[in-house]
C-alpha cells in the first residue's frame, strides 16, 4: 500500500487545470516546480492574447469546473461544440479566435437555446473576461496517469479487519441519504427517518455522483478531480475508510452487484485520462486500467484518444458493468469475472453518450446520446443493440424513470434543448421501443436535467434547472403518471433562493427530496409525495450548494 498527498511534478506543470480544489496538497505543484516557474511573467501568449501563470491556472480551474463536462477536457467538443482557437478540419463551429472576446462573452453570459446555461451572475465579470482570453489559447497538454500513478495515490485509512463487523447504531442505513455539496467538495450523510445530519465529510472536488455497495454498507463518491472516497455507514458517525485517485477528471463509479460478486469490485470511468479502472471494492486497491481510446461508431470511424467514460451502471442479471464511452458512441459491456484482464464487448451506438438507466425489468439499459438527439437501447444479458430512438433536442434523463399506465410500461426522459418529455414504451407488444407520448412542462424552452418517479408513486417530477427563466429554474413540475397531465408546479418557498435540481425518493417512496443550489440560500426541500406539500426544509451552515442526493436503498437496487 502506498500513500501520496502530492501529484507528480509533470502533472502540475503540464495540466494546471487540475490544481484547483480548496487548497488540497495533491492539487498543487511541488516546491521544486514552483521555484522553477515563480519568476515567469507570462504563461501563454498568442495572437495578442496574454495570460500569466496565475491567470492560466485560474482559467483552467474555471473551465474544468464549469465547462469540461460538455466541451471536453481537451476542449475538442462533445455535447457542446469545440472551444479551440482554430476550428478542426471539417468542423462547422468557428474557432474561438474568430469569435473573439465579444463573441465569447455573449455566449458565456447569455447561454444558448440548445441547453448551455447563462453564466452571468454565476461567474463574476472578471472571471468571464478571463475565460474569453483563456478560450482563445491552446489547451494544456494532458499527461499520462496509469496504474503506477493511481497506486501512488491509494490511501487505505482503516483496514477491513479494523472496521466494525456490524452497525454501531440502530438506525436504518437503507434510508440514509448521501447528499453532494458540490462546490464545497463535501458529502453529507443524512438519516432519512430523523432528517438529522450524521456527518459532513471532505471528499473530492466537485463530487459528481454517489454509488452504494450491493450490501448498502458503503457509499462511494467520485469528484471532478478523479478522487474516489469510500464511506462506511456501520460507524455511529459515517467515516471515510479509503480513498484513491483514478484520474484527473471523472464522472462515474459503480460496484459489482451480481450474485457471488457482491461488494467485490469497483469500476471507475475516467474522463481524463480516458480509461476504465477496476479496484478492490473493500479497500480501493487498484487492480487494472484499460484505455478507452478507439474508433468512433459512425462516419469515417475516426480514431479518438479522448474517449471519456460517462455513465456506468451495474447489471443485476450478469457479472458486468455497462460503461458508456462518450465521444466514440460506444457502449462497453465490461465482464469483471477476471478484473485484471476484463473482457469487454463493444457495441456501436450513437454519439455522444451521456446518462441513462434500466427499464423496469433490469434487462434493458437506455442511455441518452445527447448530440444525436437519441436514446439507445441495449439488451444487457445478450450484449447487443436493440434500438436507437429519436426523441428531442439533447435528451437528459439522469437515470430516467419508469412508470406504468394504459400506454404500458414506460421509461421517461427530459431534454436540455427543448421543452419535451418523451415516454418510451418498454414492454412487449405494439409500439415497443417507440415514443408513444410527448408532453410539455410549464413555460417554454428546455433546461431540464432530471425526471423522477417511484413504483409506489402516482407522480412524475421534472426540474428545469438550466432554463434561463428564473421562474422556471426555481420551480419544478409534477405530472400524474396515469393521465400524464400537469398536477402542480412547485415554486420556491420563502427563505430559500436558488435553482431546484435533482429529485430523490426515500426508501418508502412517499417523500421527494429536492436540492436548491446556485443561489443565496441553499437548502434541501422535502415534499410529501401524496399531498405535494412541503414537509420540511433542511438548512444550516453545513448545507453548501447541494446537488445530487442518493438514497441508499434506491441506489443499491436501481429504483427509479
C-alpha positions in Angstrom: 0.0 0.0 0.0 1.3 3.4 -0.9 0.1 6.9 0.2 0.6 10.2 -1.6 -0.6 13.7 -0.9 1.2 15.3 -3.9 0.8 14.7 -7.6 4.0 14.3 -9.6 5.6 17.5 -10.8 5.0 16.7 -14.5 1.2 16.7 -13.9 1.4 20.0 -12.1 3.5 21.6 -14.8 1.6 20.4 -17.9 -2.0 20.3 -16.6 -2.6 23.4 -14.4 -6.4 23.0 -14.7 -6.2 20.2 -12.1 -4.6 22.5 -9.5 -7.9 23.7 -8.1 -9.8 22.2 -5.2 -9.7 24.2 -2.0 -6.0 24.1 -1.3 -5.5 20.3 -1.1 -1.9 19.5 -1.4 -2.5 16.8 -4.0 -3.7 19.5 -6.5 -0.6 21.7 -6.1 2.8 21.6 -7.8 5.9 20.5 -5.9 8.0 23.2 -4.3 10.7 22.5 -6.9 8.2 23.2 -9.7 7.0 26.4 -8.1 10.6 27.6 -7.8 11.2 26.9 -11.4 8.2 29.0 -12.6 7.6 31.7 -10.0 9.6 34.3 -11.9 8.0 33.6 -15.2 5.8 36.6 -16.1 3.8 35.1 -19.0 2.5 31.6 -19.3 0.9 31.9 -22.8 0.9 34.5 -25.5 -0.9 34.1 -28.8 -2.5 36.4 -31.3 -2.2 39.3 -28.9 -3.9 37.4 -26.0 -1.7 37.0 -23.0 -2.2 35.2 -19.6 0.2 35.0 -16.7 0.8 31.7 -15.0 -1.7 32.5 -12.3 -4.3 33.6 -14.7 -3.8 30.5 -16.8 -4.2 28.4 -13.7 -7.4 30.2 -12.6 -8.9 30.0 -16.1 -8.1 26.3 -16.3 -9.8 25.7 -12.9 -12.9 27.5 -14.0 -13.0 25.6 -17.3 -12.5 22.3 -15.5 -15.2 23.0 -13.0 -17.9 24.6 -15.3 -17.2 23.7 -18.9 -15.3 20.5 -19.4 -18.3 18.2 -19.0 -19.9 19.4 -22.2 -16.9 20.7 -24.2 -14.3 18.1 -23.3 -11.2 18.2 -21.1 -9.1 19.0 -24.2 -11.8 21.4 -25.5 -12.4 19.3 -28.6 -16.2 19.3 -28.0 -18.7 16.7 -27.0 -22.3 17.6 -26.1 -21.2 21.2 -26.7 -19.1 22.4 -29.6 -15.3 22.5 -29.6 -13.6 25.5 -27.9 -10.3 25.6 -29.8 -8.5 28.7 -31.2 -8.8 27.2 -34.7 -11.7 25.0 -35.9 -10.7 21.4 -36.5 -10.8 20.4 -40.2 -14.4 19.9 -41.4 -15.9 21.4 -38.2 -18.7 24.0 -38.8 -18.2 25.7 -35.5 -15.7 28.7 -35.7 -12.5 28.9 -33.8 -12.6 30.9 -30.6 -10.2 33.4 -32.1 -12.8 34.2 -34.8 -15.4 34.8 -32.1 -13.1 36.9 -30.2 -13.7 38.4 -26.7 -17.1 40.0 -27.6 -18.5 36.8 -29.2 -17.3 34.5 -26.4 -18.6 36.9 -23.8 -22.1 36.9 -25.4 -22.2 33.1 -25.3 -20.9 32.8 -21.7 -23.1 35.5 -20.3 -26.4 34.5 -22.0 -26.1 30.8 -22.7 -27.8 29.2 -25.7 -31.2 27.8 -26.6 -29.6 24.4 -27.0 -29.0 23.9 -23.3 -25.9 25.9 -22.3 -26.8 27.8 -19.1 -26.1 31.5 -18.8 -23.1 32.1 -16.5 -23.6 35.8 -15.9 -24.3 36.1 -12.2 -22.6 32.8 -11.5 -19.2 33.8 -12.8 -18.0 37.3 -11.9 -17.4 39.9 -14.7 -13.6 39.4 -14.1 -13.9 35.7 -14.4 -15.9 36.0 -17.6 -13.2 38.3 -19.0 -10.6 35.8 -18.1 -12.4 33.0 -19.8 -12.7 35.0 -23.0 -8.9 35.1 -23.1 -8.3 31.6 -21.8 -10.5 30.1 -24.6 -8.5 31.8 -27.3 -5.3 30.0 -26.2 -4.4 26.4 -26.8 -5.5 24.0 -24.0 -2.9 22.5 -21.7 -1.5 19.0 -22.6 -2.9 16.1 -20.6 -0.1 13.8 -19.2 -0.5 10.1 -18.7 -1.9 8.8 -15.4 -1.9 5.0 -15.4 -1.8 2.2 -12.9 1.5 3.2 -11.2 0.3 6.8 -10.7 -3.1 5.6 -9.4 -1.4 3.2 -7.0 0.7 6.1 -5.6 -2.4 7.9 -4.5 -4.1 4.9 -2.8 -4.7 5.6 0.9 -6.2 2.7 2.9 -7.2 4.7 6.0 -8.9 1.9 8.0 -8.1 -1.7 7.0 -11.1 -4.1 6.7 -10.0 -6.1 9.8 -10.2 -2.9 11.9 -13.7 -1.9 10.8 -17.0 -2.8 12.7 -18.4 -6.2 11.9 -22.0 -4.8 12.5 -23.5 -1.4 12.7 -22.6 0.6 15.9 -26.2 2.1 15.8 -29.8 1.1 15.3 -30.6 3.5 12.5 -32.0 2.2 9.2 -29.0 2.5 6.8 -31.2 1.7 3.9 -32.9 5.1 4.4 -29.7 7.1 4.7 -29.3 9.8 2.1 -25.9 10.8 0.7 -26.0 14.5 -0.4 -23.4 16.1 -2.6 -22.3 19.6 -1.5 -20.7 20.1 -4.9 -18.6 23.3 -4.7 -17.6 22.6 -1.1 -16.0 19.3 -2.1 -18.1 17.5 0.6 -20.7 14.8 1.0 -23.3 14.9 3.8 -24.9 11.7 5.2 -28.4 12.4 6.5 -30.7 10.0 8.3 -33.8 9.9 6.2 -36.0 9.0 9.2 -35.0 11.8 11.5 -33.7 14.2 8.9 -30.6 14.7 11.1 -27.2 15.3 9.6 -24.9 12.5 10.7 -21.7 13.6 9.0 -20.3 16.1 6.6 -17.2 14.6 5.0 -14.5 16.2 2.9 -14.3 14.2 -0.3 -13.1 15.1 -3.9 -13.5 18.4 -5.6 -16.9 18.9 -7.2 -18.3 15.5 -6.4 -20.4 14.3 -9.3 -22.1 11.1 -8.2 -22.5 8.6 -5.3 -22.9 4.9 -5.6 -23.6 2.3 -2.9 -22.2 -1.2 -2.4 -24.6 -4.2 -3.0 -24.9 -4.7 0.7 -25.7 -1.0 1.2 -22.9 -0.6 3.7 -20.5 1.5 1.7 -21.1 4.8 -0.1 -18.6 5.7 -2.8 -18.2 9.2 -4.2 -16.2 10.4 -7.2 -15.3 14.0 -7.9 -14.3 16.0 -10.9 -10.7 15.7 -9.7 -11.0 11.9 -10.2 -10.8 11.2 -6.4 -12.8 8.2 -5.1 -13.9 8.3 -1.5 -15.2 5.2 0.4 -17.6 5.9 3.3 -18.5 3.2 5.9 -22.0 3.6 7.3 -21.6 1.0 10.0 -19.8 3.6 12.2 -22.0 5.6 14.5 -20.6 8.6 12.6 -20.2 7.6 9.0 -16.4 7.5 8.3 -14.1 7.6 5.3 -12.1 4.4 5.3 -10.2 4.6 2.0 -9.5 6.9 -0.9 -7.7 6.9 -4.3 -7.4 9.0 -7.4 -8.5 7.1 -10.6 -7.5 10.0 -12.9 -7.5 13.8 -13.2 -11.2 14.1 -14.1 -14.2 11.7 -13.8 -17.9 11.4 -13.5 -18.8 7.8 -12.6 -18.1 4.9 -10.3 -20.1 1.7 -9.7 -19.7 -1.6 -7.8 -20.2 -5.2 -8.7 -23.8 -6.4 -7.9 -24.2 -9.8 -9.5 -24.7 -12.8 -7.2 -21.3 -14.1 -5.9 -19.5 -10.8 -6.7 -21.4 -8.6 -4.2 -19.1 -5.8 -2.9 -16.0 -7.3 -4.5 -15.0 -4.9 -7.3 -15.5 -1.2 -8.1 -15.2 0.4 -11.5 -14.0 3.9 -12.3 -14.7 5.8 -15.5 -12.0 8.3 -16.4 -12.7 11.5 -18.3 -9.1 12.4 -18.3 -7.2 10.2 -19.0 -9.9 8.2 -20.8 -9.8 4.8 -19.3 -11.7 2.2 -17.2 -10.0 1.4 -13.9 -11.0 -1.5 -11.6 -10.4 -1.5 -7.8 -11.0 -3.8 -4.9 -14.3 -2.5 -3.5 -13.3 -3.3 0.1 -10.1 -1.4 0.1 -9.9 0.6 -3.2 -6.6 -1.1 -4.1 -6.1 -0.6 -7.8 -6.3 -3.8 -9.9 -6.2 -2.8 -13.6 -6.5 0.0 -16.1 -7.9 -0.3 -19.6 -7.7 2.7 -22.0 -10.9 3.5 -23.9 -9.4 5.2 -26.9 -10.6 3.8 -30.2 -12.6 4.3 -33.4 -15.9 6.3 -33.3 -19.2 4.4 -34.0 -20.1 6.4 -37.1 -18.9 8.4 -40.1 -15.3 7.6 -41.1 -14.7 5.7 -37.8 -12.1 8.4 -36.8 -9.7 7.3 -34.0 -10.3 9.2 -30.8 -7.8 9.5 -27.9 -10.2 11.4 -25.8 -12.9 8.8 -25.3 -14.4 9.7 -21.9 -16.3 7.3 -19.8 -19.7 8.8 -19.0 -22.4 6.9 -17.1 -21.8 3.4 -15.6 -24.4 1.0 -14.3 -24.0 -2.5 -12.8 -26.2 -5.3 -14.1 -28.2 -7.4 -11.6 -28.6 -10.2 -14.1 -24.9 -10.7 -15.2 -21.4 -10.1 -13.8 -20.9 -7.0 -16.0 -20.9 -3.2 -15.9 -22.3 -1.1 -18.7 -19.8 1.7 -19.4 -20.7 4.4 -21.9 -17.9 5.8 -24.0 -19.0 9.3 -24.7 -17.1 10.6 -27.8 -16.9 7.3 -29.5 -20.6 6.5 -29.1 -19.7 3.0 -27.9 -21.4 1.0 -25.1 -18.8 -1.2 -23.4 -20.1 -4.3 -21.6 -17.3 -5.0 -19.1 -17.1 -8.5 -17.7 -15.5 -8.3 -14.3 -15.1 -12.0 -13.6 -11.4 -11.5 -14.3 -10.7 -8.0 -13.1 -7.1 -8.0 -14.0 -8.0 -8.7 -17.7 -11.6 -7.7 -18.1 -13.3 -8.9 -21.2 -15.0 -6.0 -23.0 -17.8 -6.3 -25.6 -18.1 -3.1 -27.7 -21.5 -2.1 -29.1 -21.8 0.6 -31.6 -24.5 3.1 -30.7 -24.6 6.9 -31.3 -22.7 10.0 -30.2 -22.3 11.5 -27.6 -23.4 9.0 -24.9 -24.2 10.5 -21.5 -26.5 9.3 -18.8 -29.2 6.6 -18.6 -30.8 3.8 -16.6 -32.5 0.4 -16.7 -36.1 -0.3 -17.7 -38.4 -1.8 -15.1 -37.2 -5.3 -15.8 -33.5 -4.5 -15.4 -32.9 -6.4 -18.6 -32.5 -3.4 -20.9 -30.4 -0.3 -20.5 -31.4 3.0 -22.0 -28.9 5.8 -22.5 -29.0 9.3 -24.0 -26.9 10.2 -27.0 -27.1 13.9 -26.4 -25.5 15.3 -29.6 -27.5 12.9 -31.7 -30.9 13.6 -30.0 -31.4 9.9 -29.5 -32.0 7.2 -26.8 -30.0 4.0 -27.3 -31.5 0.7 -26.0 -29.1 -2.1 -25.0 -30.1 -5.7 -24.3 -27.6 -6.3 -21.4 -27.7 -10.2 -21.0 -27.4 -10.7 -24.7 -24.9 -7.9 -25.2 -26.5 -6.3 -28.2 -28.1 -3.2 -29.6 -31.9 -3.3 -29.7 -32.9 0.1 -31.0 -31.9 3.7 -31.5 -34.8 6.0 -30.8 -35.2 9.7 -31.9 -36.6 11.8 -29.1 -35.9 15.5 -28.8 -33.1 18.0 -28.6 -30.4 16.9 -26.2 -32.2 14.3 -24.1 -31.0 14.4 -20.5 -32.8 11.7 -18.4 -30.4 11.3 -15.5 -31.2 7.7 -14.8 -34.6 8.2 -16.4 -37.6 6.9 -14.6 -40.1 4.0 -15.0 -43.9 4.4 -14.8 -46.9 2.3 -15.9 -50.3 3.3 -17.2 -52.7 2.5 -20.0 -50.0 3.0 -22.6 -47.9 0.2 -21.0 -44.6 0.2 -19.1 -42.8 3.5 -20.0 -39.3 4.9 -19.5 -39.2 8.7 -19.4 -36.6 11.2 -20.4 -36.5 15.0 -20.2 -34.5 17.3 -22.5 -31.9 20.0 -22.2 -32.6 21.6 -25.6 -36.4 21.8 -25.7 -39.5 21.6 -23.6 -40.4 18.0 -24.0 -40.8 14.8 -22.0 -40.6 11.7 -24.1 -42.3 8.4 -22.9 -40.8 5.3 -24.4 -42.8 2.0 -24.3 -40.5 -0.8 -22.9 -42.8 -3.8 -22.6 -43.5 -6.2 -25.4 -46.2 -5.6 -27.9 -47.2 -3.0 -30.4 -45.1 0.2 -30.1 -42.3 -1.3 -28.1 -39.1 0.9 -28.2 -41.0 3.8 -29.7 -42.0 7.2 -28.2 -45.7 6.7 -27.5 -46.3 10.0 -25.9 -44.8 13.5 -25.7 -45.7 16.1 -23.0 -44.6 19.7 -22.4 -43.7 21.1 -19.0 -44.8 24.6 -18.0 -43.3 27.6 -19.7 -41.1 27.4 -22.7 -37.5 26.3 -23.6 -35.5 23.4 -22.3 -33.1 23.1 -19.4 -34.4 20.0 -17.7 -31.8 17.8 -16.1 -33.8 15.1 -14.2 -37.1 13.2 -14.1 -38.1 11.0 -11.2 -40.9 8.7 -10.0 -41.2 5.6 -7.8 -43.0 2.3 -8.1 -45.3 3.3 -5.2 -45.9 6.8 -6.5 -48.6 8.3 -8.8 -46.4 11.3 -9.6 -43.7 12.2 -12.0 -41.3 15.1 -11.1 -39.4 17.2 -13.6 -36.9 20.0 -13.0 -35.9 23.0 -15.3 -32.6 23.7 -13.7 -30.7 25.1 -16.7 -33.6 27.1 -18.2 -32.6 30.8 -18.2 -36.0 31.9 -16.9 -35.6 32.3 -13.2 -39.3 31.5 -12.6 -38.8 28.1 -14.3 -35.3 27.2 -12.9 -36.5 27.9 -9.4 -39.5 25.6 -9.7 -40.5 22.1 -10.8 -43.5 20.4 -12.4 -45.4 17.4 -11.1 -47.4 15.2 -13.5 -50.0 12.4 -12.9 -48.4 9.2 -14.1 -51.8 7.8 -15.2 -53.1 10.8 -17.2 -49.7 12.4 -17.9 -51.3 15.7 -17.1 -49.7 18.5 -15.1 -50.9 18.3 -11.5 -48.9 21.1 -9.9 -46.0 23.5 -10.3 -43.9 23.5 -7.2 -42.5 27.0 -6.5 -39.7 28.1 -4.2 -40.7 28.5 -0.6 -39.8 31.6 1.4 -36.4 31.8 3.0 -34.8 29.8 0.2 -33.1 31.1 -3.0 -31.6 29.3 -5.9 -32.4 26.7 -8.6 -34.3 23.4 -7.9 -32.4 20.3 -9.1 -32.4 16.6 -8.8 -35.1 14.5 -7.1 -34.7 11.5 -4.8 -37.4 9.5 -3.1 -37.0 8.0 0.4 -37.0 4.2 0.9 -40.8 4.1 1.5 -41.5 6.1 -1.7 -43.7 8.7 0.0 -41.2 11.6 0.2 -39.3 13.6 -2.5 -36.1 15.4 -1.7 -35.1 18.4 -3.9 -31.8 20.4 -3.8 -31.7 24.2 -4.1 -28.4 25.4 -5.3 -26.7 28.3 -7.3 -28.5 30.9 -5.1 -28.0 32.8 -1.9 -30.0 30.5 0.4 -29.2 26.8 -0.2 -31.5 24.1 1.1 -32.8 20.6 0.8 -36.6 20.6 0.4 -38.6 17.6 1.4 -42.1 17.1 -0.1 -45.0 14.8 0.7 -45.4 12.8 -2.5 -49.1 12.3 -1.9 -50.2 15.8 -1.0 -47.3 17.6 -2.8 -47.0 19.9 0.3 -43.6 20.9 1.7 -42.9 18.8 4.8 -39.5 20.1 5.9 -36.7 22.4 4.8 -33.2 21.4 5.8 -30.8 24.4 6.1 -27.7 25.3 8.0 -24.1 26.3 7.6 -23.3 22.8 6.6 -25.7 22.8 3.7 -23.5 24.2 0.9 -24.8 24.3 -2.6 -26.3 20.8 -2.6 -26.9 18.9 -5.8 -27.3 15.2 -6.2 -29.0 13.1 -3.4 -28.9 9.3 -3.3 -31.0 7.2 -1.0 -29.1 4.0 -0.1 -31.9 1.6 -0.8 -33.0 3.1 -4.1 -29.4 3.5 -5.3 -28.4 -0.1 -4.4 -31.5 -1.6 -6.1 -31.8 0.9 -9.0 -35.2 2.1 -8.0 -36.3 5.0 -10.3 
